[in-house]
Amino acid sequence: MYFVHPQIKLNGKNFLKIFSCFFRKPDLKNKLSFYFPKKQIVFTDMGRTAFKIIIEKLNLENSEMLVPAYICDIFYPIFKKYNISPIFLDIEPFSFNIKIEEIERKITPKTKSILISHTYGLANNMEKILFLAKKYNLKVIEDCSHSFLGKYKEKYLGNFGDVSFISLYKQFPTLRGGMLICPLDWEIDLEKTFFSFRDFISFLNCFSFFANFFKKYGGEIAYKMLKKEKKERFSEINNVSSNLFSTFLENFEKNLTKRIELALFFQEELKKLNFEVQEEKNNVFCYLSVLAPKKLNRDNFVKLLRKDKIFATRIWHTPIILNPEVQKEYKINLSEYPQTIELAKRIVNFPLQNFYSKKDIEKLIKKIKNTIDKSFLIC
Ligand SMILES: Cc1ncc(COP(=O)(O)O)c(C=O)c1O
């Protein structure tokens, strides 16, 4: 079984490591100062909490923010809460990152900040962005949720913006968790949180047997639980998630090198099947993200893959600008975002776990090939 969200391979060594995550006292911050020197690291319950803290600390309420049109709609309630007017930027066809040339065309005197997401693991051109940010006095917020330990010109992402944040569970089996990378003098007071029933479900979801069970019978249980969670105060990460992050951080860089090698091989094979890939260098492949061939019905194809126990495409076939409430609230004219719309129609994220071997990728490719043949037969 193949899943896109981070999985834990169950073997004796991992079992002991994971078991201890339920009892240890977390010890994380020192491990990260190498990657984010001269910055303060704060662990929050979710990435979105870190983003809210950023808005408050940078006084961005009642202002305009430049935002990628191709991003998750969890940002929408936050924009509403703080009365932030997003100015959406369309994306480049193959990097899936913002079209930088739209910044100067769309900026207004009320625009105070820009949200940069290094989507699916590929770095934005930070040189150009920082140049424009300086010119227009914009605060730069880097969202590194897909790009932990990704680099731009040999410097780790997360060190370019005025402030950065990460949603940990995109790349780590941490159940939940956010990381705020901010100036040393920010004072942040967080409420303590504990391992909850929702975390327990997310924990089970890291193992393929349960993940398959939830896909089959549970719908999107954890997702719905998450939507219900409404905390007024900002909260910190719970100890179990913090320990899981610390555990899987240990070999992360080594695993990343292996993952990138496998991803490049995977990309080459997918290109032979007419998928279009994120070609640029320095991709850390949070997801193995590709565009389905134009002639292939993506939704049909993804459904058929599931029959072969390949669960592809987690985010975002419905990016923020396709949310009907967002469209109404900000009077979105979809014709301004042709690339975002095209991507939403054709995006497929394939499974790529840290522990996969070349054999796994070969098996996946074989199944993908068969499924494409079946898809065309059905059409
Ligand atoms: C790029 C990006 N940033 C932020 C978030 C929000 O993170 P969290 O779910 O931890 O609040 C997401 C979630 O999908 C995301 O994909």
The ligand as an SDF file (V2000), in Angstrom:
LIG
                    3D

 16 16  0  0  0  0  0  0  0  0999 V2000
    1.7820   25.2410    2.4270 C   0  0  0  0  0  0  0  0  0  0  0  0
    0.9640   25.0800    3.6720 C   0  0  0  0  0  0  0  0  0  0  0  0
    1.1080   25.9780    4.6460 N   0  0  0  0  0  0  0  0  0  0  0  0
    0.4110   25.8710    5.8000 C   0  0  0  0  0  0  0  0  0  0  0  0
   -0.4950   24.8590    6.0120 C   0  0  0  0  0  0  0  0  0  0  0  0
   -1.2430   24.7800    7.3150 C   0  0  0  0  0  0  0  0  0  0  0  0
   -0.5760   23.9610    8.2090 O   0  0  0  0  0  0  0  0  0  0  0  0
   -1.3270   23.2800    9.4520 P   0  0  0  0  0  0  0  0  0  0  0  0
   -2.2860   22.2900    8.8800 O   0  0  0  0  0  0  0  0  0  0  0  0
   -0.2250   22.6520   10.2510 O   0  0  0  0  0  0  0  0  0  0  0  0
   -1.9870   24.3700   10.2020 O   0  0  0  0  0  0  0  0  0  0  0  0
   -0.6910   23.9210    5.0040 C   0  0  0  0  0  0  0  0  0  0  0  0
   -1.6970   22.8620    5.1920 C   0  0  0  0  0  0  0  0  0  0  0  0
   -2.1670   22.2350    4.2770 O   0  0  0  0  0  0  0  0  0  0  0  0
    0.0700   24.0090    3.8200 C   0  0  0  0  0  0  0  0  0  0  0  0
   -0.0420   23.0910    2.8370 O   0  0  0  0  0  0  0  0  0  0  0  0
  1  2  1  0
  2  3  1  0
  2 15  2  0
  3  4  2  0
  4  5  1  0
  5  6  1  0
  5 12  2  0
  6  7  1  0
  7  8  1  0
  8  9  2  0
  8 10  1  0
  8 11  1  0
 12 13  1  0
 12 15  1  0
 13 14  2  0
 15 16  1  0
M  END
$$$$
